[in-house]
């Protein structure tokens, strides 16, 4: 398994993961919000990749009040 920084092209894969796991997407997980997070600190959103496929995501926040994986 490879852990790497999020790329905007990963967005479609992580939204699928969120839907499949029943996690509700909020305003902080929109493509624009994630792009702002990446501009501020590229390590706030990390991707787990297995055999070339996105298998998971870890999201931190700028305000420091929450995070999830």
N, CA, C and O atoms as a GROMACS GRO file, in nm:
protein
  276
    1UNK      N    1   0.085  -0.117   0.000
    1UNK     CA    2   0.000   0.000   0.000
    1UNK      C    3   0.090   0.123   0.000
    1UNK      O    4   0.192   0.128   0.068
    2UNK      N    5   0.050   0.221  -0.077
    2UNK     CA    6   0.121   0.348  -0.090
    2UNK      C    7   0.035   0.458  -0.028
    2UNK      O    8  -0.084   0.469  -0.058
    3UNK      N    9   0.094   0.539   0.059
    3UNK     CA   10   0.027   0.657   0.113
    3UNK      C   11   0.091   0.777   0.046
    3UNK      O   12   0.213   0.794   0.050
    4UNK      N   13   0.010   0.861  -0.014
    4UNK     CA   14   0.061   0.976  -0.089
    4UNK      C   15  -0.032   1.095  -0.073
    4UNK      O   16  -0.143   1.083  -0.022
    5UNK      N   17   0.016   1.210  -0.118
    5UNK     CA   18  -0.065   1.331  -0.115
    5UNK      C   19  -0.179   1.320  -0.215
    5UNK      O   20  -0.168   1.255  -0.319
    6UNK      N   21  -0.289   1.386  -0.181
    6UNK     CA   22  -0.407   1.392  -0.266
    6UNK      C   23  -0.377   1.473  -0.392
    6UNK      O   24  -0.306   1.573  -0.388
    7UNK      N   25  -0.432   1.428  -0.503
    7UNK     CA   26  -0.430   1.502  -0.629
    7UNK      C   27  -0.575   1.527  -0.668
    7UNK      O   28  -0.662   1.445  -0.642
    8UNK      N   29  -0.600   1.641  -0.731
    8UNK     CA   30  -0.738   1.674  -0.765
    8UNK      C   31  -0.806   1.565  -0.847
    8UNK      O   32  -0.927   1.548  -0.839
    9UNK      N   33  -0.729   1.491  -0.926
    9UNK     CA   34  -0.784   1.380  -1.004
    9UNK      C   35  -0.837   1.266  -0.918
    9UNK      O   36  -0.908   1.179  -0.968
   10UNK      N   37  -0.802   1.264  -0.789
   10UNK     CA   38  -0.849   1.161  -0.696
   10UNK      C   39  -0.990   1.187  -0.646
   10UNK      O   40  -1.053   1.099  -0.587
   11UNK      N   41  -1.040   1.307  -0.670
   11UNK     CA   42  -1.167   1.348  -0.610
   11UNK      C   43  -1.281   1.251  -0.643
   11UNK      O   44  -1.358   1.215  -0.553
   12UNK      N   45  -1.293   1.209  -0.766
   12UNK     CA   46  -1.401   1.118  -0.804
   12UNK      C   47  -1.390   0.986  -0.727
   12UNK      O   48  -1.492   0.927  -0.692
   13UNK      N   49  -1.269   0.941  -0.701
   13UNK     CA   50  -1.249   0.815  -0.629
   13UNK      C   51  -1.284   0.828  -0.482
   13UNK      O   52  -1.346   0.738  -0.424
   14UNK      N   53  -1.245   0.940  -0.420
   14UNK     CA   54  -1.275   0.952  -0.278
   14UNK      C   55  -1.423   0.980  -0.253
   14UNK      O   56  -1.476   0.939  -0.150
   15UNK      N   57  -1.490   1.049  -0.344
   15UNK     CA   58  -1.634   1.068  -0.325
   15UNK      C   59  -1.707   0.935  -0.337
   15UNK      O   60  -1.808   0.912  -0.269
   16UNK      N   61  -1.657   0.846  -0.422
   16UNK     CA   62  -1.716   0.710  -0.432
   16UNK      C   63  -1.696   0.637  -0.300
   16UNK      O   64  -1.789   0.571  -0.251
   17UNK      N   65  -1.578   0.646  -0.242
   17UNK     CA   66  -1.552   0.581  -0.113
   17UNK      C   67  -1.645   0.637  -0.006
   17UNK      O   68  -1.703   0.561   0.072
   18UNK      N   69  -1.661   0.770  -0.003
   18UNK     CA   70  -1.750   0.831   0.096
   18UNK      C   71  -1.893   0.781   0.077
   18UNK      O   72  -1.961   0.753   0.176
   19UNK      N   73  -1.940   0.770  -0.046
   19UNK     CA   74  -2.075   0.721  -0.072
   19UNK      C   75  -2.091   0.576  -0.030
   19UNK      O   76  -2.190   0.539   0.033
   20UNK      N   77  -1.993   0.493  -0.064
   20UNK     CA   78  -2.001   0.350  -0.032
   20UNK      C   79  -1.996   0.323   0.117
   20UNK      O   80  -2.053   0.224   0.164
   21UNK      N   81  -1.930   0.410   0.193
   21UNK     CA   82  -1.918   0.389   0.337
   21UNK      C   83  -2.025   0.464   0.416
   21UNK      O   84  -2.030   0.455   0.539
   22UNK      N   85  -2.111   0.538   0.346
   22UNK     CA   86  -2.218   0.609   0.413
   22UNK      C   87  -2.176   0.738   0.479
   22UNK      O   88  -2.252   0.796   0.556
   23UNK      N   89  -2.056   0.785   0.450
   23UNK     CA   90  -2.009   0.911   0.505
   23UNK      C   91  -2.073   1.026   0.429
   23UNK      O   92  -2.068   1.031   0.306
   24UNK      N   93  -2.132   1.117   0.501
   24UNK     CA   94  -2.196   1.230   0.437
   24UNK      C   95  -2.092   1.334   0.399
   24UNK      O   96  -2.010   1.373   0.481
   25UNK      N   97  -2.096   1.376   0.276
   25UNK     CA   98  -2.005   1.479   0.227
   25UNK      C   99  -2.056   1.615   0.273
   25UNK      O  100  -2.175   1.645   0.259
   26UNK      N  101  -1.968   1.697   0.328
   26UNK     CA  102  -2.006   1.830   0.374
   26UNK      C  103  -1.938   1.935   0.288
   26UNK      O  104  -1.864   1.902   0.194
   27UNK      N  105  -1.962   2.059   0.319
   27UNK     CA  106  -1.901   2.168   0.242
   27UNK      C  107  -1.749   2.163   0.247
   27UNK      O  108  -1.684   2.210   0.154
   28UNK      N  109  -1.692   2.107   0.353
   28UNK     CA  110  -1.546   2.102   0.364
   28UNK      C  111  -1.484   1.996   0.273
   28UNK      O  112  -1.362   1.991   0.258
   29UNK      N  113  -1.567   1.911   0.212
   29UNK     CA  114  -1.516   1.808   0.123
   29UNK      C  115  -1.546   1.835  -0.024
   29UNK      O  116  -1.527   1.745  -0.106
   30UNK      N  117  -1.591   1.953  -0.059
   30UNK     CA  118  -1.613   1.984  -0.200
   30UNK      C  119  -1.477   1.996  -0.268
   30UNK      O  120  -1.374   2.011  -0.202
   31UNK      N  121  -1.478   1.988  -0.398
   31UNK     CA  122  -1.353   1.999  -0.474
   31UNK      C  123  -1.286   2.133  -0.447
   31UNK      O  124  -1.164   2.138  -0.431
   32UNK      N  125  -1.362   2.241  -0.441
   32UNK     CA  126  -1.304   2.372  -0.413
   32UNK      C  127  -1.243   2.378  -0.274
   32UNK      O  128  -1.134   2.432  -0.256
   33UNK      N  129  -1.312   2.322  -0.175
   33UNK     CA  130  -1.260   2.324  -0.038
   33UNK      C  131  -1.132   2.242  -0.027
   33UNK      O  132  -1.037   2.283   0.039
   34UNK      N  133  -1.130   2.126  -0.092
   34UNK     CA  134  -1.009   2.044  -0.088
   34UNK      C  135  -0.893   2.113  -0.159
   34UNK      O  136  -0.779   2.103  -0.114
   35UNK      N  137  -0.921   2.182  -0.268
   35UNK     CA  138  -0.816   2.257  -0.339
   35UNK      C  139  -0.758   2.365  -0.249
   35UNK      O  140  -0.637   2.387  -0.250
   36UNK      N  141  -0.843   2.434  -0.170
   36UNK     CA  142  -0.795   2.536  -0.077
   36UNK      C  143  -0.709   2.473   0.032
   36UNK      O  144  -0.606   2.529   0.070
   37UNK      N  145  -0.752   2.357   0.083
   37UNK     CA  146  -0.673   2.288   0.184
   37UNK      C  147  -0.537   2.250   0.129
   37UNK      O  148  -0.435   2.265   0.197
   38UNK      N  149  -0.534   2.201   0.006
   38UNK     CA  150  -0.408   2.162  -0.056
   38UNK      C  151  -0.316   2.281  -0.074
   38UNK      O  152  -0.195   2.270  -0.057
   39UNK      N  153  -0.374   2.396  -0.110
   39UNK     CA  154  -0.293   2.517  -0.127
   39UNK      C  155  -0.234   2.561   0.006
   39UNK      O  156  -0.123   2.615   0.010
   40UNK      N  157  -0.306   2.539   0.114
   40UNK     CA  158  -0.261   2.580   0.247
   40UNK      C  159  -0.158   2.481   0.301
   40UNK      O  160  -0.055   2.521   0.354
   41UNK      N  161  -0.188   2.352   0.289
   41UNK     CA  162  -0.098   2.246   0.339
   41UNK      C  163  -0.130   2.118   0.263
   41UNK      O  164  -0.236   2.058   0.284
   42UNK      N  165  -0.041   2.077   0.176
   42UNK     CA  166  -0.068   1.961   0.090
   42UNK      C  167  -0.077   1.830   0.167
   42UNK      O  168  -0.120   1.729   0.111
   43UNK      N  169  -0.037   1.829   0.293
   43UNK     CA  170  -0.044   1.706   0.372
   43UNK      C  171  -0.175   1.691   0.450
   43UNK      O  172  -0.189   1.598   0.529
   44UNK      N  173  -0.271   1.781   0.429
   44UNK     CA  174  -0.399   1.770   0.498
   44UNK      C  175  -0.487   1.660   0.440
   44UNK      O  176  -0.576   1.610   0.508
   45UNK      N  177  -0.463   1.624   0.316
   45UNK     CA  178  -0.543   1.519   0.253
   45UNK      C  179  -0.446   1.416   0.196
   45UNK      O  180  -0.367   1.445   0.106
   46UNK      N  181  -0.453   1.296   0.250
   46UNK     CA  182  -0.365   1.187   0.207
   46UNK      C  183  -0.448   1.074   0.146
   46UNK      O  184  -0.560   1.048   0.188
   47UNK      N  185  -0.390   1.008   0.048
   47UNK     CA  186  -0.456   0.900  -0.024
   47UNK      C  187  -0.384   0.768   0.002
   47UNK      O  188  -0.261   0.762   0.001
   48UNK      N  189  -0.461   0.664   0.026
   48UNK     CA  190  -0.408   0.528   0.032
   48UNK      C  191  -0.434   0.466  -0.104
   48UNK      O  192  -0.546   0.465  -0.153
   49UNK      N  193  -0.329   0.415  -0.164
   49UNK     CA  194  -0.339   0.355  -0.297
   49UNK      C  195  -0.291   0.210  -0.289
   49UNK      O  196  -0.185   0.182  -0.234
   50UNK      N  197  -0.371   0.121  -0.344
   50UNK     CA  198  -0.337  -0.022  -0.345
   50UNK      C  199  -0.345  -0.074  -0.488
   50UNK      O  200  -0.450  -0.066  -0.552
   51UNK      N  201  -0.235  -0.126  -0.537
   51UNK     CA  202  -0.227  -0.178  -0.673
   51UNK      C  203  -0.277  -0.077  -0.776
   51UNK      O  204  -0.349  -0.112  -0.870
   52UNK      N  205  -0.239   0.050  -0.756
   52UNK     CA  206  -0.274   0.155  -0.852
   52UNK      C  207  -0.414   0.212  -0.837
   52UNK      O  208  -0.451   0.302  -0.913
   53UNK      N  209  -0.491   0.163  -0.742
   53UNK     CA  210  -0.628   0.211  -0.721
   53UNK      C  211  -0.638   0.285  -0.588
   53UNK      O  212  -0.574   0.247  -0.490
   54UNK      N  213  -0.718   0.391  -0.584
   54UNK     CA  214  -0.742   0.463  -0.460
   54UNK      C  215  -0.824   0.374  -0.368
   54UNK      O  216  -0.934   0.330  -0.403
   55UNK      N  217  -0.769   0.347  -0.249
   55UNK     CA  218  -0.834   0.256  -0.155
   55UNK      C  219  -0.880   0.324  -0.028
   55UNK      O  220  -0.958   0.267   0.049
   56UNK      N  221  -0.834   0.448  -0.004
   56UNK     CA  222  -0.874   0.518   0.117
   56UNK      C  223  -0.828   0.662   0.114
   56UNK      O  224  -0.749   0.702   0.028
   57UNK      N  225  -0.877   0.738   0.208
   57UNK     CA  226  -0.844   0.880   0.216
   57UNK      C  227  -0.841   0.922   0.363
   57UNK      O  228  -0.923   0.877   0.443
   58UNK      N  229  -0.747   1.009   0.396
   58UNK     CA  230  -0.740   1.070   0.528
   58UNK      C  231  -0.752   1.220   0.505
   58UNK      O  232  -0.678   1.277   0.425
   59UNK      N  233  -0.846   1.284   0.575
   59UNK     CA  234  -0.869   1.427   0.558
   59UNK      C  235  -0.850   1.497   0.691
   59UNK      O  236  -0.913   1.462   0.791
   60UNK      N  237  -0.762   1.596   0.692
   60UNK     CA  238  -0.746   1.685   0.807
   60UNK      C  239  -0.813   1.817   0.774
   60UNK      O  240  -0.857   1.838   0.661
   61UNK      N  241  -0.821   1.905   0.871
   61UNK     CA  242  -0.882   2.034   0.845
   61UNK      C  243  -0.789   2.148   0.883
   61UNK      O  244  -0.698   2.132   0.964
   62UNK      N  245  -0.814   2.261   0.823
   62UNK     CA  246  -0.733   2.379   0.852
   62UNK      C  247  -0.761   2.431   0.992
   62UNK      O  248  -0.670   2.476   1.061
   63UNK      N  249  -0.887   2.426   1.035
   63UNK     CA  250  -0.922   2.480   1.165
   63UNK      C  251  -0.887   2.386   1.280
   63UNK      O  252  -0.894   2.427   1.396
   64UNK      N  253  -0.850   2.262   1.250
   64UNK     CA  254  -0.807   2.168   1.353
   64UNK      C  255  -0.916   2.110   1.438
   64UNK      O  256  -0.887   2.050   1.542
   65UNK      N  257  -1.043   2.125   1.400
   65UNK     CA  258  -1.150   2.075   1.484
   65UNK      C  259  -1.191   1.931   1.455
   65UNK      O  260  -1.258   1.867   1.536
   66UNK      N  261  -1.151   1.880   1.338
   66UNK     CA  262  -1.191   1.742   1.308
   66UNK      C  263  -1.103   1.685   1.199
   66UNK      O  264  -1.031   1.756   1.129
   67UNK      N  265  -1.112   1.557   1.186
   67UNK     CA  266  -1.045   1.483   1.081
   67UNK      C  267  -1.105   1.345   1.077
   67UNK      O  268  -1.170   1.304   1.174
   68UNK      N  269  -1.088   1.272   0.970
   68UNK     CA  270  -1.140   1.136   0.962
   68UNK      C  271  -1.061   1.057   0.859
   68UNK      O  272  -0.989   1.113   0.776
   69UNK      N  273  -1.076   0.926   0.867
   69UNK     CA  274  -1.014   0.840   0.766
   69UNK      C  275  -1.111   0.730   0.729
   69UNK      O  276  -1.080   0.645   0.646
   0.00000   0.00000   0.00000
